[in-house]
Structures are given as C-alpha cells and as structure tokens.
Amino acid sequence: MSQLRKDWKPVTAVVVTTLVMTVEHYRRFDGLFRHESVERAFFYLVVPLLVIWIVFRDSPVRYGFRIGDWRRGLILTAAACGGLAVVVWYVAHTPAFRGYYAPRAESAGLPLALDVALNLVGWEFLFRGFLLFALYPVCGPLAIVLQAVPFTIAHFGKPELETLSCIFGGSALGYVAWRTRSFLYPFLIHWFLTTFTLLVASGALG
C-alpha cells in the first residue's frame, strides 16, 4: 500500500485512461456534442488535462504537451509518413479496410482532415502523453510498450490486420513521443495515416 501511495499518479493515470475509454465506448452524449469527433476530443484530451491540472497539480508540459525536440520530431514524422504511405496504399484497397473506412469517410460530419484531427488529438494525448509520461517514472522504457496495450484494445472492431499491428505501431508512436518529449509528432503521424487511409479506402485517391 505504501508503494501505491508513492506511485499514485501513474495509478491514477491508468484508472482514468480505462474509465475514459469505457465511458466513451458505451455512452453517447448527442445532446452535448454535435459530432462524435468533438466528443472524443473532450474525453481524451480535456479530461486528462483537467486531471493533470486539478488532481496532479502539475503542468501538461511534463506530459508531452509541448513542441519538444522539433528537429528530431519532424525527421521521424517525415520518415514514418513516407515509409508507411506505401503500406497504407496497399492495405486500404483491401475489402476489410474499404468496408470499414469508406462509410466513415462519407459520413464525416466535418471536413475530413478536421474530423480526423479532432478524433486523434485527444487519442494521442491520452496514450502518448498522459499515460506514457505518467508511467515512465516508475516503469522506465517499458512504459512505451505498456501504453500501447490499451491503445490496441481500443482498436477492437476495426480491421483485424490494423488491430494486430497496433501493439507494434502503438509502441513505435510511443517511442517517437519519448524521443521528442512530445505527443505532437505521434499525432501528426497518426493523423496522416488515418486521413490517407480514409481517402484511399473511399476511392477519393483512386
């Protein structure tokens, strides 16, 4: 119990992450949020920020909410986007990805790039900011893999190949966040890959 009291911040981060994912999955607040992407941004971005400010009495900067090492970040972002674009082009043409992503591209309530950004900015901060940097002081580099576990679980229901790859992709994004001390670059990578997938799967890019 004394160790739990000492490590109460990472424990709280794990609990908050789990609750946020569960509530957002089971509940819809249509009367409060007009768009699902706005709802997700609230739960995955605003709620963790409030926990950091009010409960932890800490600065979001310590949880990756900053520009960080922008030179390294831009290099890693460009390399990841350029290297994975070919893979995404292929898998986004498969029936599983077309069947899942094409309807979502067509039903976006906001401009596609904005809708994806609102969906993912909180998503990335929750895993690659809040959870990663809360766990790192007690888990060390293992936190890079640990934060990828709930990230993978959050993909249940998406195409199987995508979900299977998430423990590796989520860890890679965690590594980028750790190296740059910022969740911004994993967000940019994830935003590009998701937007590109939607455009290809929907036939907008052929």
VOBA-1610 file (N, C-alpha, C; in pm, whole numbers, padded with zeros to 5 digits, always signed):
BEGIN
Met+00082-00121+00000Met+00000+00000+00000Met+00086+00126+00000Ser+00199+00122+00070Ser+00286+00239+00073Ser+00340+00270-00065Gln+00370+00163-00143Gln+00419+00183-00278Gln+00310+00244-00366Leu+00185+00199-00347Leu+00074+00256-00423Leu+00056+00403-00391Arg+00069+00438-00264Arg+00057+00580-00227Arg+00169+00661-00290Lys+00287+00603-00299Lys+00400+00672-00359Lys+00379+00691-00509Asp+00322+00590-00573Asp+00304+00591-00718Asp+00160+00625-00756Trp+00096+00713-00681Trp-00046+00738-00703Trp-00074+00806-00837Lys+00019+00880-00889Lys-00005+00947-01018Lys-00014+00846-01133Pro+00084+00756-01149Pro+00068+00657-01256Pro-00052+00567-01236Val-00084+00532-01111Val-00203+00451-01085Val-00328+00528-01128Thr-00334+00656-01093Thr-00448+00739-01132Thr-00458+00750-01284Ala-00344+00763-01351Ala-00344+00774-01497Ala-00399+00648-01562Val-00363+00530-01508Val-00415+00404-01561Val-00566+00396-01540Val-00611+00433-01421Val-00755+00427-01390Val-00833+00526-01477Val-00783+00648-01488Val-00852+00750-01568Val-00857+00708-01716Thr-00748+00657-01767Thr-00744+00611-01907Thr-00847+00502-01930Thr-00855+00406-01839Thr-00950+00296-01851Thr-01094+00348-01845Leu-01122+00437-01751Leu-01258+00491-01738Leu-01299+00574-01858Val-01206+00656-01906Val-01236+00740-02023Val-01269+00653-02144Met-01188+00550-02168Met-01213+00460-02280Met-01348+00390-02266Thr-01379+00346-02145Thr-01504+00272-02121Thr-01626+00362-02138Val-01623+00479-02076Val-01737+00570-02085Val-01758+00615-02229Glu-01650+00650-02298Glu-01662+00697-02436Glu-01714+00587-02527His-01682+00461-02494His-01729+00350-02577His-01878+00322-02557Tyr-01923+00326-02432Tyr-02060+00285-02402Tyr-02161+00398-02406Arg-02116+00521-02392Arg-02209+00633-02383Arg-02196+00725-02501Arg-02307+00785-02542Arg-02308+00887-02644Arg-02381+01008-02590Phe-02320+01122-02601Phe-02376+01245-02545Phe-02418+01338-02659Asp-02515+01287-02738Asp-02557+01360-02857Asp-02614+01498-02825Gly-02673+01512-02708Gly-02730+01642-02673Gly-02624+01744-02635Leu-02506+01696-02600Leu-02398+01784-02556Leu-02298+01811-02668Phe-02267+01709-02746Phe-02170+01723-02855Phe-02239+01694-02988Arg-02221+01782-03084Arg-02285+01764-03214Arg-02214+01660-03299His-02086+01641-03275His-02007+01550-03356His-01932+01453-03266Glu-01922+01329-03312Glu-01850+01227-03235Glu-01705+01266-03215Ser-01645+01330-03316Ser-01505+01369-03304Ser-01484+01474-03194Val-01581+01563-03176Val-01572+01664-03070Val-01587+01595-02935Glu-01678+01499-02926Glu-01695+01423-02802Glu-01566+01351-02764Arg-01503+01290-02864Arg-01379+01217-02835Arg-01268+01311-02791Ala-01261+01429-02854Ala-01161+01527-02813Ala-01182+01570-02669Phe-01308+01582-02629Phe-01336+01621-02490Phe-01289+01513-02393Phe-01330+01390-02416Phe-01297+01283-02321Phe-01149+01250-02320Tyr-01085+01248-02437Tyr-00948+01201-02445Tyr-00845+01312-02429Leu-00885+01437-02446Leu-00792+01548-02431Leu-00825+01635-02309Val-00948+01684-02302Val-00984+01777-02196Val-00983+01709-02060Val-01040+01590-02050Val-01045+01520-01920Val-00905+01493-01865Pro-00812+01435-01943Pro-00676+01417-01888Pro-00608+01548-01850Leu-00631+01653-01929Leu-00572+01782-01894Leu-00626+01833-01760Leu-00755+01814-01738Leu-00814+01856-01610Leu-00756+01775-01495Val-00734+01646-01517Val-00674+01561-01413Val-00533+01611-01381Ile-00456+01645-01484Ile-00320+01695-01462Ile-00322+01825-01384Trp-00410+01917-01423Trp-00415+02048-01357Trp-00472+02041-01215Ile-00587+01972-01201Ile-00661+01978-01076Ile-00618+01870-00977Val-00602+01747-01026Val-00569+01635-00936Val-00418+01626-00913Phe-00342+01626-01022Phe-00196+01614-01008Phe-00132+01746-00965Arg-00203+01856-00991Arg-00147+01991-00969Arg-00010+02003-01037Asp-00011+01967-01162Asp+00111+01959-01239Asp+00093+02034-01371Ser+00198+02041-01450Ser+00193+02108-01580Ser+00179+02006-01692Pro+00092+02029-01789Pro+00080+01939-01905Pro+00211+01926-01982Val+00299+02023-01969Val+00429+02016-02036Val+00503+01889-01995Arg+00489+01849-01870Arg+00557+01728-01821Arg+00497+01602-01879Tyr+00383+01615-01946Tyr+00314+01500-02005Tyr+00311+01511-02157Gly+00412+01575-02212Gly+00428+01579-02357Gly+00347+01684-02428Phe+00284+01774-02355Phe+00203+01880-02416Phe+00293+01999-02448Arg+00377+01980-02549Arg+00473+02083-02587Arg+00530+02048-02724Ile+00607+02142-02781Ile+00670+02118-02911Ile+00780+02014-02900Gly+00856+02016-02792Gly+00962+01918-02772Gly+01078+01936-02869Asp+01143+01825-02900Asp+01257+01825-02992Asp+01202+01828-03134Trp+01180+01947-03187Trp+01109+01959-03314Trp+01192+01911-03433Arg+01322+01925-03426Arg+01405+01876-03537Arg+01395+01724-03549Arg+01417+01656-03438Arg+01404+01511-03439Arg+01259+01470-03471Gly+01165+01546-03418Gly+01025+01514-03440Gly+00986+01522-03586Leu+01030+01625-03656Leu+00997+01640-03798Leu+01063+01532-03883Ile+01187+01496-03847Ile+01255+01389-03921Ile+01182+01257-03903Leu+01148+01223-03779Leu+01077+01098-03752Leu+00939+01097-03817Thr+00871+01211-03814Thr+00738+01221-03875Thr+00746+01201-04025Ala+00839+01269-04090Ala+00854+01256-04235Ala+00891+01113-04275Ala+00982+01053-04198Ala+01026+00916-04229Ala+00911+00818-04213Ala+00835+00832-04104Ala+00723+00740-04079Ala+00615+00755-04185Cys+00577+00878-04215Cys+00470+00901-04313Cys+00512+00854-04451Gly+00636+00886-04490Gly+00683+00845-04621Gly+00696+00694-04633Gly+00749+00631-04530Gly+00768+00487-04534Gly+00638+00407-04528Leu+00542+00455-04450Leu+00417+00380-04430Leu+00312+00412-04535Ala+00330+00518-04611Ala+00230+00553-04712Ala+00211+00440-04813Val+00320+00374-04850Val+00312+00263-04946Val+00232+00148-04886Val+00258+00117-04761Val+00186+00008-04693Val+00037+00042-04683Val+00007+00165-04644Val-00132+00207-04630Val-00203+00202-04764Trp-00135+00244-04870Trp-00195+00241-05004Trp-00241+00099-05039Tyr-00162+00002-05006Tyr-00196-00137-05036Tyr-00311-00187-04948Val-00297-00175-04816Val-00396-00235-04726Val-00531-00161-04734Ala-00528-00031-04766Ala-00654+00045-04772Ala-00740+00003-04891His-00680-00069-04987His-00757-00119-05101His-00820-00256-05073Thr-00786-00317-04960Thr-00841-00449-04930Thr-00987-00438-04889Pro-01066-00544-04908Pro-01209-00538-04874Pro-01237-00501-04728Ala-01155-00553-04637Ala-01177-00524-04495Ala-01165-00375-04466Phe-01064-00312-04523Phe-01042-00169-04498Phe-01144-00085-04574Arg-01177-00123-04696Arg-01278-00049-04770Arg-01413-00056-04699Gly-01447-00175-04652Gly-01576-00193-04585Gly-01587-00114-04456Tyr-01475-00097-04386Tyr-01479-00024-04259Tyr-01464+00126-04279Tyr-01369+00167-04361Tyr-01334+00310-04368Tyr-01413+00390-04471Ala-01455+00327-04579Ala-01527+00405-04682Ala-01654+00470-04626Pro-01740+00396-04552Pro-01859+00462-04496Pro-01824+00574-04398Arg-01715+00560-04328Arg-01676+00663-04232Arg-01626+00789-04302Ala-01561+00771-04413Ala-01517+00888-04489Ala-01637+00965-04544Glu-01739+00892-04584Glu-01857+00954-04643Glu-01948+01018-04539Ser-01942+00970-04415Ser-02035+01019-04312Ser-01972+01120-04217Ala-01850+01162-04245Ala-01784+01259-04156Ala-01867+01387-04150Gly-01898+01430-04031Gly-01983+01548-04013Gly-01909+01679-04031Leu-01777+01671-04038Leu-01691+01789-04056Leu-01599+01762-04174Pro-01529+01865-04225Pro-01427+01837-04326Pro-01335+01725-04280Leu-01302+01635-04370Leu-01235+01510-04331Leu-01109+01533-04248Ala-01021+01620-04294Ala-00896+01643-04222Ala-00922+01695-04081Leu-01020+01783-04065Leu-01054+01837-03932Leu-01118+01729-03845Asp-01206+01649-03904Asp-01273+01543-03829Asp-01170+01444-03775Val-01074+01406-03858Val-00969+01313-03815Val-00883+01378-03706Ala-00851+01505-03723Ala-00768+01574-03624Ala-00836+01578-03488Leu-00965+01609-03485Leu-01038+01614-03358Leu-01049+01476-03296Asn-01064+01373-03379Asn-01070+01237-03328Asn-00938+01193-03266Leu-00827+01238-03324Leu-00698+01182-03286Leu-00616+01267-03190Val-00645+01397-03180Val-00561+01480-03093Val-00573+01435-02947Gly-00694+01405-02904Gly-00713+01354-02769Gly-00665+01211-02755Trp-00693+01132-02857Trp-00649+00992-02860Trp-00498+00984-02838Glu-00423+01066-02911Glu-00277+01063-02899Glu-00231+01119-02765Phe-00296+01224-02718Phe-00254+01278-02589Phe-00280+01179-02476Leu-00392+01109-02482Leu-00426+01013-02376Leu-00318+00905-02365Phe-00279+00847-02479Phe-00184+00735-02476Phe-00039+00780-02478Arg-00004+00870-02574Arg+00135+00907-02593Arg+00176+01030-02513Gly+00084+01086-02437Gly+00116+01197-02350Gly+00087+01160-02205Phe-00038+01168-02169Phe-00083+01145-02031Phe-00036+01012-01975Leu-00068+00903-02041Leu-00036+00770-01988Leu+00113+00739-01997Leu+00174+00767-02110Leu+00316+00736-02128Leu+00403+00808-02025Phe+00383+00939-02011Phe+00471+01015-01924Phe+00436+01001-01776Ala+00314+00953-01747Ala+00280+00920-01608Ala+00346+00787-01567Leu+00351+00693-01662Leu+00408+00562-01632Leu+00561+00561-01633Tyr+00621+00646-01714Tyr+00765+00638-01737Tyr+00849+00649-01609Pro+00816+00739-01515Pro+00899+00749-01394Pro+00906+00620-01312Val+00802+00536-01320Val+00803+00412-01241Val+00832+00288-01325Cys+00811+00296-01456Cys+00828+00180-01543Cys+00947+00190-01636Gly+01002+00309-01651Gly+01111+00327-01746Gly+01064+00304-01888Pro+01155+00257-01976Pro+01120+00236-02117Pro+01005+00138-02139Leu+00977+00052-02039Leu+00864-00040-02051Leu+00733+00035-02073Ala+00727+00161-02027Ala+00606+00241-02046Ala+00572+00259-02192Ile+00673+00256-02279Ile+00650+00272-02423Ile+00563+00159-02475Val+00586+00038-02425Val+00505-00077-02466Val+00373-00081-02389Leu+00377-00051-02261Leu+00256-00059-02178Leu+00145+00031-02230Gln+00179+00154-02272Gln+00074+00243-02321Gln+00014+00192-02451Ala+00085+00106-02522Ala+00034+00052-02649Ala-00070-00059-02627Val-00077-00112-02504Val-00174-00220-02476Val-00318-00168-02480Pro-00354-00065-02401Pro-00491-00013-02413Pro-00516+00049-02550Phe-00414+00103-02613Phe-00427+00156-02749Phe-00471+00046-02845Thr-00413-00073-02831Thr-00451-00186-02916Thr-00594-00230-02886Ile-00628-00240-02758Ile-00762-00280-02719Ile-00866-00183-02774Ala-00831-00054-02778Ala-00924+00047-02830Ala-00953+00027-02978His-00873-00055-03047His-00894-00080-03189His-00982-00202-03216Phe-01027-00270-03110Phe-01116-00383-03132Phe-01237-00339-03212Gly-01272-00417-03313Gly-01384-00382-03400Gly-01338-00323-03532Lys-01212-00279-03537Lys-01156-00230-03662Lys-01098-00349-03740Pro-01052-00330-03863Pro-00996-00443-03938Pro-00889-00518-03859Glu-00894-00651-03869Glu-00806-00735-03788Glu-00659-00702-03807Leu-00617-00682-03931Leu-00477-00653-03957Leu-00434-00525-03886Glu-00520-00423-03887Glu-00488-00298-03820Glu-00473-00318-03670Thr-00566-00392-03611Thr-00561-00414-03467Thr-00438-00495-03427Leu-00406-00597-03505Leu-00288-00678-03475Leu-00159-00596-03480Ser-00157-00499-03569Ser-00036-00418-03585Ser-00022-00311-03477Cys-00127-00288-03399Cys-00128-00174-03307Cys-00030-00187-03191Ile-00003-00309-03146Ile+00092-00322-03036Ile+00232-00279-03081Phe+00260-00298-03210Phe+00389-00257-03266Phe+00384-00109-03306Gly+00277-00072-03378Gly+00264+00067-03419Gly+00247+00161-03301Gly+00169+00118-03201Gly+00149+00200-03082Gly+00279+00217-03003Ser+00360+00111-03000Ser+00489+00120-02933Ser+00583+00213-03009Ala+00578+00206-03142Ala+00661+00294-03223Ala+00622+00440-03202Leu+00492+00467-03196Leu+00447+00603-03170Leu+00487+00647-03029Gly+00483+00554-02935Gly+00529+00584-02800Gly+00677+00618-02797Tyr+00754+00547-02878Tyr+00897+00576-02887Tyr+00921+00716-02941Val+00844+00753-03044Val+00857+00888-03102Val+00825+00993-02996Ala+00717+00970-02920Ala+00680+01065-02814Ala+00790+01075-02709Trp+00848+00961-02672Trp+00953+00960-02571Trp+01079+01030-02621Arg+01117+01005-02746Arg+01238+01065-02801Arg+01223+01216-02818Thr+01103+01262-02849Thr+01083+01405-02874Thr+01027+01477-02751Arg+00984+01400-02649Arg+00920+01454-02529Arg+00791+01530-02563Ser+00724+01481-02669Ser+00601+01549-02714Ser+00508+01448-02779Phe+00376+01466-02757Phe+00279+01381-02824Phe+00244+01436-02963Leu+00296+01555-02997Leu+00261+01620-03123Leu+00301+01538-03245Tyr+00417+01479-03244Tyr+00468+01408-03363Tyr+00398+01274-03384Pro+00370+01196-03279Pro+00282+01080-03298Pro+00144+01120-03351Phe+00093+01234-03304Phe-00036+01283-03355Phe-00028+01311-03504Leu+00077+01380-03548Leu+00090+01412-03690Leu+00101+01285-03775Ile+00178+01188-03727Ile+00191+01061-03800Ile+00057+00990-03808His-00010+00979-03695His-00139+00910-03689His-00242+00982-03775Trp-00242+01115-03769Trp-00337+01195-03848Trp-00315+01170-03997Phe-00192+01173-04041Phe-00163+01149-04183Phe-00207+01010-04226Leu-00169+00908-04149Leu-00200+00771-04187Leu-00351+00746-04190Thr-00423+00800-04093Thr-00568+00780-04089Thr-00637+00854-04203Thr-00599+00979-04227Thr-00658+01056-04336Thr-00629+00990-04470Phe-00506+00946-04489Phe-00467+00880-04613Phe-00546+00751-04632Thr-00564+00675-04524Thr-00641+00551-04530Thr-00785+00579-04571Leu-00847+00679-04512Leu-00985+00714-04544Leu-00999+00757-04690Leu-00906+00835-04738Leu-00912+00883-04876Leu-00895+00769-04975Val-00801+00679-04946Val-00777+00566-05036Val-00893+00467-05031Ala-00938+00434-04910Ala-01045+00334-04895Ala-01176+00382-04957Ser-01200+00511-04953Ser-01323+00566-05008Ser-01316+00589-05158Gly-01198+00570-05216Gly-01182+00588-05359Gly-01148+00731-05400Ala-01132+00819-05303Ala-01102+00959-05335Ala-00964+00975-05397Leu-00874+00880-05369Leu-00739+00886-05426Leu-00716+00772-05524Gly-00823+00711-05570Gly-00808+00604-05668Gly-00793+00466-05606
//
